[in-house]
Amino acid sequence: MTFARSSALARWLPGRPGGAARAGRGTRAPVRPARPIGRLGPWCLLVALLAGALAPPARAGGMRLEAWRGHVSLGYGHLFSDSLSPGGSISVAGGVDYPLRESFRLGPVIGMSILGSHDVTRGSITAGLDFSLLDAALQLHWLPRSGPVTRVSLGPGLGLARTALQVGAGGAGFLDLAVDEVKPELALDLSMLPRRQRIVAVGFEAGVRFVPVARVNWVLSTLRLTIHY
């Protein structure tokens, strides 16, 4: 009797001969759909190749802490999308970068833009739309030696685009206007700063963020006061 029970149990235990096969008979493991790389992959590859080509030869000391630089920016952001675009509002950003060559630097930047509100009326119901964009990008910075623009920054990133609905009863009629998406973005900034920076440099920065939101493409334009240190 004991031997018969042990044999029956062995047939159903995983890892025993016949056990795994019987346990999985008639069932199939769920297949997860492959995630598309999207438009972010080529830009990341381009920045990686440029950074590798411009990177200085390895030194015994590795990265030097004093070579890192940071910046913060504060100003105005305006969204261009469609007729629902708000009037624009505050935009802030900050980042750090490290030198690759004399005229090239590389580093991440994070920005937040509260873009304002827009009211939409359908029938007898009015809903408020609050627009915002949180983004992070890896930018390659080029420092031209002449001209009014002293820093050109370009690179790929990710943007969290949000259009929040502010409505009471009847809000279901406005759900097609709500946005809450994480999308790849292209980030471009042009800075005008003093060419000789000792400790702190103050200037102006104009930027563009392109985010392919599903309902309509978002193009964010910014003009900010920037402080580099």
ChimeraX attribute file (.defattr): number of C-alpha atoms within 10 A of each C-alpha:
attribute: neighborCount
match mode: 1-to-1
recipient: residues
	/A:1	5
	/A:2	6
	/A:3	8
	/A:4	9
	/A:5	9
	/A:6	10
	/A:7	10
	/A:8	11
	/A:9	12
	/A:10	15
	/A:11	17
	/A:12	17
	/A:13	15
	/A:14	14
	/A:15	11
	/A:16	12
	/A:17	12
	/A:18	13
	/A:19	16
	/A:20	14
	/A:21	15
	/A:22	13
	/A:23	13
	/A:24	12
	/A:25	8
	/A:26	7
	/A:27	7
	/A:28	7
	/A:29	6
	/A:30	6
	/A:31	6
	/A:32	6
	/A:33	6
	/A:34	6
	/A:35	6
	/A:36	7
	/A:37	9
	/A:38	9
	/A:39	14
	/A:40	15
	/A:41	12
	/A:42	12
	/A:43	18
	/A:44	17
	/A:45	12
	/A:46	13
	/A:47	18
	/A:48	14
	/A:49	12
	/A:50	15
	/A:51	17
	/A:52	11
	/A:53	11
	/A:54	17
	/A:55	15
	/A:56	12
	/A:57	8
	/A:58	8
	/A:59	8
	/A:60	6
	/A:61	6
	/A:62	8
	/A:63	12
	/A:64	10
	/A:65	8
	/A:66	7
	/A:67	9
	/A:68	15
	/A:69	16
	/A:70	16
	/A:71	17
	/A:72	19
	/A:73	21
	/A:74	21
	/A:75	18
	/A:76	19
	/A:77	26
	/A:78	22
	/A:79	25
	/A:80	17
	/A:81	15
	/A:82	11
	/A:83	7
	/A:84	15
	/A:85	18
	/A:86	19
	/A:87	13
	/A:88	21
	/A:89	18
	/A:90	18
	/A:91	23
	/A:92	21
	/A:93	19
	/A:94	18
	/A:95	19
	/A:96	18
	/A:97	20
	/A:98	20
	/A:99	20
	/A:100	19
	/A:101	14
	/A:102	10
	/A:103	13
	/A:104	21
	/A:105	23
	/A:106	25
	/A:107	19
	/A:108	18
	/A:109	21
	/A:110	18
	/A:111	18
	/A:112	19
	/A:113	25
	/A:114	20
	/A:115	24
	/A:116	19
	/A:117	21
	/A:118	16
	/A:119	13
	/A:120	14
	/A:121	10
	/A:122	10
	/A:123	7
	/A:124	6
	/A:125	14
	/A:126	17
	/A:127	20
	/A:128	16
	/A:129	24
	/A:130	20
	/A:131	24
	/A:132	24
	/A:133	24
	/A:134	18
	/A:135	22
	/A:136	21
	/A:137	24
	/A:138	24
	/A:139	26
	/A:140	24
	/A:141	24
	/A:142	18
	/A:143	16
	/A:144	14
	/A:145	11
	/A:146	8
	/A:147	7
	/A:148	13
	/A:149	17
	/A:150	18
	/A:151	20
	/A:152	19
	/A:153	20
	/A:154	21
	/A:155	22
	/A:156	27
	/A:157	24
	/A:158	19
	/A:159	26
	/A:160	19
	/A:161	21
	/A:162	20
	/A:163	20
	/A:164	18
	/A:165	19
	/A:166	15
	/A:167	14
	/A:168	10
	/A:169	9
	/A:170	13
	/A:171	13
	/A:172	9
	/A:173	12
	/A:174	19
	/A:175	11
	/A:176	8
	/A:177	13
	/A:178	16
	/A:179	20
	/A:180	13
	/A:181	16
	/A:182	17
	/A:183	19
	/A:184	24
	/A:185	25
	/A:186	22
	/A:187	24
	/A:188	20
	/A:189	19
	/A:190	20
	/A:191	21
	/A:192	18
	/A:193	19
	/A:194	14
	/A:195	15
	/A:196	8
	/A:197	11
	/A:198	8
	/A:199	8
	/A:200	12
	/A:201	15
	/A:202	17
	/A:203	15
	/A:204	17
	/A:205	22
	/A:206	18
	/A:207	18
	/A:208	19
	/A:209	22
	/A:210	20
	/A:211	25
	/A:212	19
	/A:213	21
	/A:214	10
	/A:215	12
	/A:216	11
	/A:217	13
	/A:218	20
	/A:219	18
	/A:220	20
	/A:221	19
	/A:222	23
	/A:223	22
	/A:224	21
	/A:225	17
	/A:226	22
	/A:227	18
	/A:228	18
	/A:229	14
